[in-house]
Amino acid sequence: MPTSSSRPDVQPGTPLVLVSGSGRSGTSSLAGTLKRLGLHVPQPEVEASETNPRGFYEPQWVIDFHKRHLKELALFNIDSRPAAVDLVAAHVASGVPTAELREWLAGQLALPRSGGDQIVVKDPHAFWFAEVWERVSAEVGADLRWLTALRHPAEVVGSRDIAYLSSQSEDLRLTKETSNVAGWVHAALLTELAGRDTRRAFVRYADLLADWRSALTPVQEQLDLDLDADLSSTAHHPVDDFIEPTMRKSQLTWDDVRTPDWLREMAEEVWQLLGVLTDKPHDAATQQRLDEIHADYTARYADAVALTFDHTRAEATLAGREAREAQRATVHQLRRDLERARRAQPPAVGGREAAAILRKAVVRRVTRRG
């Protein structure tokens, strides 16, 4: 990976801008802006929802691809566990994700595209599979370039609470605040690491909303993009009807987030360092400091896991006990149902037949519960 502030050269092939970053960081706004500036979003796209009424600008296939593989590994989008990286690496080694992405991306490059030749793919999950994207892009003739949306972690946590936790208990919300800050730190570090070998750019969400032309001027140069607008002109553009300051609904600070001091300080430093990369995307000193923080985060996480060992073991024991009790209750209920069925039908079935019926009923009942 690069150890200097120089950026990698543009590679031959179709420009492919991969928009990533922690969820609720403005990735949708960024991808939607690039689409209005002439880049092509592979179809079909994920439909807008109540949590994002302006649209996601995510290719449906890509979202399904990432989510399916993460679900198979029992990983979350901003999973705070350092071990998650090794889980993904082992899964990628099977070759299955690579083969699937190769087939899809090769097909997309062969299709006629509206507008210019440049493609934009947005998915906050992409950093988990950075190795796959880099390998496949090189194989099928795409020039991969990373574009990361940045938003202050306190705002991200607040935005996620508004979008996903508004109906949950206060205890759960408090626990998730710390978990979400840790997840933000981990995702930010992994996303930054993912793009070091390629052309890349970083843009602050607040800057994009305040003045999208100024925010994208360095991005255009850093990623060598051909945009459908003169960013030095103030002439009206469709992006002006899409981007507006009111889109920034969460403007929280650290005063609004309850999390351990060390984690807050770490997240704030990562935020400040990523800000340096908006001007110098491959700054060597910044990358070195981020590596040091990454090592510190991994060590502190291991300490936290060790500290909560008894709690985790007790929770697992209780969960197992509840599962066994539920299973016993199901079996008892099925036996009662079978007995009622016997009484209702005089020609009784034999012992083996009854046992077979019971086994089939248990399988059906447990399958439905699962």
C-alpha positions as CSV (number, residue, x, y, z in Angstrom):
1,M,0.0,0.0,0.0
2,P,1.2,3.6,-0.7
3,T,3.5,5.0,2.0
4,S,3.8,8.5,0.5
5,S,1.3,11.3,-0.2
6,S,1.3,10.5,-4.0
7,R,-1.8,9.1,-5.5
8,P,-2.1,6.0,-7.8
9,D,-2.3,6.6,-11.5
10,V,-5.5,6.4,-13.4
11,Q,-5.8,2.8,-14.8
12,P,-7.2,1.8,-18.2
13,G,-10.8,0.7,-18.2
14,T,-14.3,2.0,-17.4
15,P,-14.3,4.4,-14.4
16,L,-16.1,2.8,-11.5
17,V,-16.7,5.1,-8.5
18,L,-17.5,3.0,-5.4
19,V,-19.3,5.2,-2.8
20,S,-18.9,3.9,0.7
21,G,-18.8,5.1,4.3
22,S,-20.7,4.5,7.4
23,G,-24.5,4.3,7.0
24,R,-26.3,7.6,7.6
25,S,-23.2,9.5,6.5
26,G,-24.6,11.0,3.3
27,T,-23.7,8.3,0.9
28,S,-27.1,8.4,-0.7
29,S,-26.9,12.2,-1.2
30,L,-23.4,11.8,-2.7
31,A,-24.4,9.0,-5.1
32,G,-27.6,10.9,-6.1
33,T,-25.5,14.0,-6.8
34,L,-23.1,12.0,-9.0
35,K,-26.0,10.5,-10.9
36,R,-27.3,14.0,-11.7
37,L,-23.8,14.9,-12.8
38,G,-23.8,12.3,-15.5
39,L,-22.6,9.0,-13.9
40,H,-24.6,5.9,-14.4
41,V,-26.2,3.9,-11.5
42,P,-26.7,0.2,-12.5
43,Q,-30.3,-0.7,-12.5
44,P,-32.6,-1.5,-10.9
45,E,-32.1,0.7,-7.9
46,V,-33.3,0.3,-4.3
47,E,-36.6,2.1,-3.9
48,A,-36.9,5.1,-1.7
49,S,-38.4,4.6,1.8
50,E,-39.6,6.5,4.9
51,T,-36.0,6.5,6.3
52,N,-34.7,7.9,3.0
53,P,-37.5,9.5,1.0
54,R,-35.1,11.1,-1.6
55,G,-33.8,7.7,-2.7
56,F,-30.8,5.5,-2.0
57,Y,-29.2,5.4,-5.5
58,E,-28.0,1.9,-4.7
59,P,-28.0,-1.0,-7.3
60,Q,-30.4,-3.6,-5.9
61,W,-28.1,-6.4,-6.9
62,V,-25.1,-5.0,-5.0
63,I,-27.1,-4.4,-1.9
64,D,-28.5,-8.0,-2.0
65,F,-25.0,-9.3,-2.7
66,H,-23.4,-7.7,0.3
67,K,-26.2,-8.2,2.7
68,R,-26.6,-11.9,1.8
69,H,-22.9,-12.6,2.5
70,L,-22.8,-10.6,5.6
71,K,-25.9,-12.3,6.9
72,E,-24.3,-15.7,6.2
73,L,-21.4,-14.6,8.4
74,A,-23.7,-13.1,11.1
75,L,-22.0,-9.7,10.6
76,F,-23.5,-6.2,10.8
77,N,-23.0,-3.2,8.5
78,I,-20.9,-1.3,11.0
79,D,-19.8,-4.3,13.1
80,S,-17.5,-3.2,15.8
81,R,-15.7,-6.6,16.2
82,P,-12.1,-6.7,14.9
83,A,-12.5,-10.5,14.4
84,A,-15.1,-9.7,11.7
85,V,-12.3,-8.9,9.3
86,D,-10.9,-12.4,9.5
87,L,-14.3,-13.9,9.1
88,V,-14.9,-12.0,5.9
89,A,-11.4,-12.9,4.6
90,A,-12.0,-16.6,5.2
91,H,-15.3,-16.4,3.4
92,V,-13.8,-14.5,0.5
93,A,-11.1,-17.2,0.2
94,S,-13.9,-19.7,-0.8
95,G,-14.1,-17.8,-4.2
96,V,-17.9,-17.6,-4.1
97,P,-18.3,-13.8,-3.6
98,T,-15.6,-13.1,-6.2
99,A,-17.3,-15.3,-8.8
100,E,-20.7,-13.7,-8.2
101,L,-19.4,-10.1,-8.4
102,R,-17.3,-10.9,-11.5
103,E,-20.4,-12.2,-13.3
104,W,-22.5,-9.2,-12.4
105,L,-19.9,-6.5,-13.0
106,A,-18.9,-8.0,-16.4
107,G,-22.5,-8.0,-17.4
108,Q,-22.9,-4.3,-16.4
109,L,-19.9,-3.3,-18.4
110,A,-21.4,-5.0,-21.5
111,L,-24.7,-3.1,-21.2
112,P,-25.4,0.2,-22.9
113,R,-25.4,3.0,-20.3
114,S,-27.3,6.2,-20.3
115,G,-25.2,9.4,-20.2
116,G,-21.4,8.9,-20.0
117,D,-19.2,5.9,-19.6
118,Q,-18.6,6.4,-15.8
119,I,-20.4,4.1,-13.3
120,V,-21.2,4.9,-9.7
121,V,-22.0,2.1,-7.2
122,K,-23.1,3.1,-3.7
123,D,-23.2,0.7,-0.8
124,P,-22.1,1.3,2.8
125,H,-21.3,-2.4,3.1
126,A,-18.7,-2.3,0.3
127,F,-15.7,-1.8,2.5
128,W,-16.1,-5.4,3.9
129,F,-15.4,-6.8,0.4
130,A,-12.8,-4.3,-0.8
131,E,-10.5,-7.1,-1.8
132,V,-13.2,-8.6,-4.0
133,W,-14.0,-5.3,-5.7
134,E,-10.4,-4.6,-6.4
135,R,-9.7,-8.0,-7.9
136,V,-12.8,-8.2,-10.0
137,S,-12.5,-4.6,-11.3
138,A,-9.0,-5.4,-12.5
139,E,-10.2,-8.6,-14.2
140,V,-13.1,-7.2,-16.1
141,G,-11.7,-3.9,-17.2
142,A,-13.0,-1.4,-14.6
143,D,-10.9,1.4,-13.0
144,L,-12.0,1.3,-9.4
145,R,-12.0,4.6,-7.5
146,W,-13.2,5.0,-3.9
147,L,-15.3,7.9,-2.7
148,T,-16.1,8.1,1.0
149,A,-18.8,10.3,2.6
150,L,-17.8,11.7,6.0
151,R,-20.1,12.7,8.8
152,H,-19.3,13.4,12.4
153,P,-19.8,10.3,14.5
154,A,-22.1,12.0,17.0
155,E,-24.4,13.0,14.1
156,V,-24.2,9.4,12.6
157,V,-25.3,7.9,16.0
158,G,-28.1,10.4,16.3
159,S,-29.3,9.8,12.8
160,R,-29.2,6.1,13.3
161,D,-31.2,6.5,16.5
162,I,-33.8,8.6,14.7
163,A,-34.1,6.2,11.8
164,Y,-33.9,2.8,13.6
165,L,-34.3,3.1,17.4
166,S,-37.1,5.6,18.0
167,S,-39.4,2.8,19.2
168,Q,-36.9,1.0,21.4
169,S,-36.4,1.1,25.1
170,E,-34.1,3.7,26.7
171,D,-31.7,0.9,28.0
172,L,-31.3,-0.5,24.5
173,R,-30.8,3.0,23.0
174,L,-28.0,3.7,25.6
175,T,-26.3,0.4,24.8
176,K,-26.5,1.0,21.1
177,E,-25.0,4.5,21.3
178,T,-21.8,3.1,22.5
179,S,-22.0,0.2,20.1
180,N,-22.7,2.5,17.2
181,V,-19.8,4.8,18.1
182,A,-17.5,1.8,18.2
183,G,-18.9,0.6,14.9
184,W,-18.4,4.0,13.4
185,V,-14.7,3.9,14.4
186,H,-14.2,0.4,13.1
187,A,-16.0,1.1,9.8
188,A,-14.2,4.4,9.3
189,L,-10.8,2.7,9.8
190,L,-11.6,-0.2,7.5
191,T,-13.0,2.1,4.8
192,E,-10.0,4.3,4.8
193,L,-7.7,1.3,4.6
194,A,-9.7,-0.2,1.7
195,G,-8.9,2.6,-0.7
196,R,-5.2,3.2,-0.1
197,D,-4.2,1.3,-3.3
198,T,-6.5,3.2,-5.6
199,R,-7.5,6.7,-6.5
200,R,-9.8,8.0,-3.8
201,A,-11.5,11.0,-2.4
202,F,-13.3,12.0,0.8
203,V,-16.1,14.6,1.2
204,R,-17.8,15.9,4.3
205,Y,-21.5,15.6,4.3
206,A,-22.0,19.0,5.8
207,D,-19.8,20.5,3.0
208,L,-21.8,18.7,0.3
209,L,-25.0,20.2,1.7
210,A,-23.7,23.7,2.2
211,D,-22.1,24.1,-1.3
212,W,-22.0,21.0,-3.4
213,R,-20.0,22.7,-6.1
214,S,-17.1,23.6,-3.8
215,A,-17.3,20.2,-2.1
216,L,-17.0,18.3,-5.3
217,T,-14.3,20.4,-7.0
218,P,-11.4,18.6,-5.3
219,V,-13.3,15.3,-5.7
220,Q,-13.5,15.8,-9.5
221,E,-9.7,16.3,-9.7
222,Q,-8.8,13.6,-7.2
223,L,-10.9,10.9,-9.0
224,D,-10.4,12.3,-12.5
225,L,-14.1,12.5,-13.2
226,D,-15.9,14.0,-16.2
227,L,-18.9,15.7,-14.6
228,D,-21.9,17.1,-16.4
229,A,-21.5,20.6,-14.9
230,D,-19.0,23.4,-14.7
231,L,-18.4,23.5,-10.9
232,S,-17.0,27.0,-11.2
233,S,-20.3,28.3,-12.6
234,T,-23.4,29.3,-10.5
235,A,-25.8,28.5,-13.3
236,H,-28.8,26.4,-12.1
237,H,-28.3,22.7,-12.2
238,P,-30.6,19.7,-11.3
239,V,-28.4,19.1,-8.3
240,D,-29.6,22.4,-6.9
241,D,-33.1,20.9,-6.6
242,F,-31.8,17.7,-5.0
243,I,-29.3,19.0,-2.4
244,E,-30.3,21.3,0.4
245,P,-29.2,22.0,4.0
246,T,-32.5,20.7,5.5
247,M,-31.4,17.2,4.6
248,R,-29.1,17.3,7.6
249,K,-31.7,16.4,10.2
250,S,-29.3,15.2,13.0
251,Q,-26.8,17.9,14.2
252,L,-25.9,16.4,17.5
253,T,-22.5,16.8,19.3
254,W,-20.7,14.7,21.8
255,D,-22.7,16.4,24.6
256,D,-25.7,14.4,23.2
257,V,-24.0,11.0,23.1
258,R,-23.2,8.9,26.2
259,T,-20.2,6.7,25.5
260,P,-16.9,6.0,27.3
261,D,-14.4,8.9,27.3
262,W,-11.6,6.9,25.6
263,L,-14.0,5.9,22.8
264,R,-15.3,9.4,22.3
265,E,-11.7,10.7,22.1
266,M,-10.7,8.0,19.7
267,A,-13.7,8.7,17.4
268,E,-13.0,12.4,17.4
269,E,-9.4,11.9,16.4
270,V,-10.3,9.6,13.6
271,W,-12.8,12.2,12.4
272,Q,-10.2,14.9,12.4
273,L,-7.7,12.7,10.6
274,L,-10.2,11.8,7.9
275,G,-10.7,15.5,7.4
276,V,-7.1,15.8,6.5
277,L,-7.6,13.3,3.8
278,T,-10.2,15.4,2.1
279,D,-7.3,17.6,0.9
280,K,-4.6,15.0,0.8
281,P,-6.2,11.6,0.2
282,H,-2.9,9.6,0.5
283,D,-1.1,11.6,3.2
284,A,1.5,9.3,4.7
285,A,1.6,10.7,8.2
286,T,-2.2,10.6,8.5
287,Q,-2.3,7.0,7.3
288,Q,0.4,6.0,9.8
289,R,-1.6,7.6,12.7
290,L,-4.8,5.9,11.6
291,D,-2.9,2.6,11.7
292,E,-1.8,3.3,15.2
293,I,-5.3,4.1,16.3
294,H,-6.5,0.9,14.6
295,A,-4.1,-1.2,16.6
296,D,-5.2,0.6,19.8
297,Y,-8.8,0.0,19.0
298,T,-8.2,-3.7,18.5
299,A,-6.4,-4.0,21.8
300,R,-9.1,-2.1,23.7
301,Y,-11.8,-4.2,22.2
302,A,-10.0,-7.3,23.4
303,D,-9.9,-5.8,26.9
304,A,-13.6,-5.1,26.8
305,V,-14.4,-8.6,25.7
306,A,-12.3,-10.1,28.5
307,L,-14.0,-7.7,31.0
308,T,-17.5,-8.8,30.0
309,F,-16.7,-12.6,29.9
310,D,-18.9,-13.5,32.8
311,H,-21.8,-11.4,31.5
312,T,-21.5,-12.9,28.0
313,R,-21.3,-16.4,29.4
314,A,-24.3,-15.9,31.7
315,E,-26.4,-14.4,28.8
316,A,-25.5,-17.4,26.6
317,T,-26.5,-19.8,29.4
318,L,-29.8,-18.1,29.9
319,A,-30.5,-17.9,26.1
320,G,-29.8,-21.7,25.8
321,R,-32.0,-22.4,28.8
322,E,-34.9,-20.4,27.3
323,A,-34.4,-22.2,23.9
324,R,-34.6,-25.6,25.6
325,E,-37.7,-24.6,27.6
326,A,-39.4,-23.4,24.5
327,Q,-38.5,-26.6,22.7
328,R,-39.9,-28.7,25.6
329,A,-43.1,-26.6,25.6
330,T,-43.5,-27.2,21.9
331,V,-43.0,-31.0,22.3
332,H,-45.6,-31.1,25.1
333,Q,-48.1,-29.2,23.0
334,L,-47.6,-31.5,20.0
335,R,-48.1,-34.5,22.2
336,R,-51.4,-33.0,23.5
337,D,-52.4,-32.3,19.9
338,L,-51.6,-35.9,18.9
339,E,-53.6,-37.2,21.8
340,R,-56.6,-35.1,20.9
341,A,-56.3,-36.3,17.3
342,R,-56.3,-40.0,18.4
343,R,-59.4,-39.5,20.5
344,A,-61.2,-37.8,17.5
345,Q,-60.3,-40.7,15.2
346,P,-61.2,-44.1,16.6
347,P,-58.8,-46.2,14.3
348,A,-55.7,-45.6,16.4
349,V,-52.4,-45.6,14.7
350,G,-49.6,-47.9,15.9
351,G,-46.7,-46.8,18.1
352,R,-44.2,-46.4,15.3
353,E,-46.7,-44.5,13.2
354,A,-47.5,-42.2,16.1
355,A,-43.8,-41.5,16.7
356,A,-43.3,-40.7,13.0
357,I,-46.3,-38.3,13.1
358,L,-44.9,-36.7,16.2
359,R,-41.4,-36.2,14.6
360,K,-42.9,-34.7,11.5
361,A,-45.1,-32.3,13.6
362,V,-42.1,-31.3,15.7
363,V,-40.1,-30.5,12.6
364,R,-42.9,-28.4,11.1
365,R,-43.5,-26.5,14.4
366,V,-39.8,-25.8,15.0
367,T,-39.3,-24.8,11.4
368,R,-42.1,-22.3,11.6
369,R,-40.8,-20.9,14.9
370,G,-37.3,-20.5,13.4
